[in-house]
Amino acid sequence: MSDSPQPLHLGQNSALPASPEEAVLDYVPNPRAGSLYLVRFAAPEFTSLCPVTGQPDFAHLVIDYAPQASIVESKSLKLFLGSFRNHCGFHEDVTVGIGQRLFDEMQPHWLRIGGYWYPRGGIPIDVFWQSGAPPEGLWVPDQGVQGYRGRG
């Protein structure tokens, strides 16, 4: 662990990045390397901006991954997700882009993201991406987010 770069955000005061491109995700060695397990992050109050109107869009994101050599440090992930508050992007681009960036940088066994977006123009949009089939033997629970039902 001594030859690993020290996390930029862990234990430090860190400002919210101005954009996702400026955000730095920290990765630390997996304390259970060699074990097959699932990590879940839920961001029930995620926001970004509509690329057409500039109005805020809201989503409940669920990120599941099976780590290999490293895990994402949660404070850096929180700052990365928060950097989307001023980012204009379609739901599909934002959701898939988050999943792909995490997968490309962390290189887990497997990763999936569910973006459960609240209605825009009267239509809820849910976006799902995964890196491939989950590894055999990995317990993958349901993401637990109900589809949008409106005022029912």
C-alpha positions, -999 to +999 in steps of 0.1 A: +000+000+000+030+023+004+035+025-033-002+034-039-010+071-044-025+087-014-062+096-017-067+132-026-100+137-006-099+113+023-095+132+055-092+165+037-114+195+031-124+193-005-144+217-026-171+204-050-156+201-085-169+225-111-176+197-135-174+159-138-143+163-160-125+182-132-136+157-106-109+133-094-120+098-082-098+082-056-092+045-055-078+026-026-066-010-023-094-035-019-092-047+017-107-081+007-089-086-026-095-122-037-131-123-022-161-120-045-185-095-031-208-067-041-205-030-031-236-008-035-238+030-035-272+047-036-275+084-045-313+091-040-309+129-046-287+131-077-291+161-098-279+173-132-292+198-157-313+193-188-292+201-219-321+218-237-338+239-210-310+241-183-336+231-157-326+206-130-332+169-135-334+146-105-326+109-102-321+081-078-288+064-088-278+029-077-243+017-084-233-019-078-199-033-084-177-064-076-142-050-069-109-065-080-077-048-068-092-015-058-124+002-044-136+037-051-132+060-021-168+071-011-160+108-005-145+112-039-175+094-054-198+118-036-179+148-049-179+134-084-216+128-083-222+163-069-202+178-097-231+170-120-252+197-104-240+222-130-235+197-158-259+196-188-266+161-201-293+138-213-303+111-188-287+084-209-254+102-213-251+110-176-261+075-163-240+055-188-211+080-185-209+076-148-209+038-150-183+037-178-159+061-161-160+041-129-155+008-148-127+022-169-108+037-140-114+011-112-115-020-134-138-041-112-149-076-120-183-062-129-203-030-125-238-019-131-257+014-127-294+021-125-305+057-131-341+061-120-350+096-133-380+116-122-403+127-150-393+153-175-421+164-198-444+139-181-423+109-189-400+091-164-368+078-179-349+049-163-315+041-177-295+009-170-260+000-179-237-029-169-202-039-180-213-075-189-227-105-171-221-106-134-194-131-122-207-166-114-214-169-076-219-131-070-249-123-050-267-094-069-297-082-050-325-063-067-317-025-068-349-019-048-361+012-066-397+010-077-407+023-111-423+057-110-460+056-102-470+092-099-495+102-073-513+070-070 
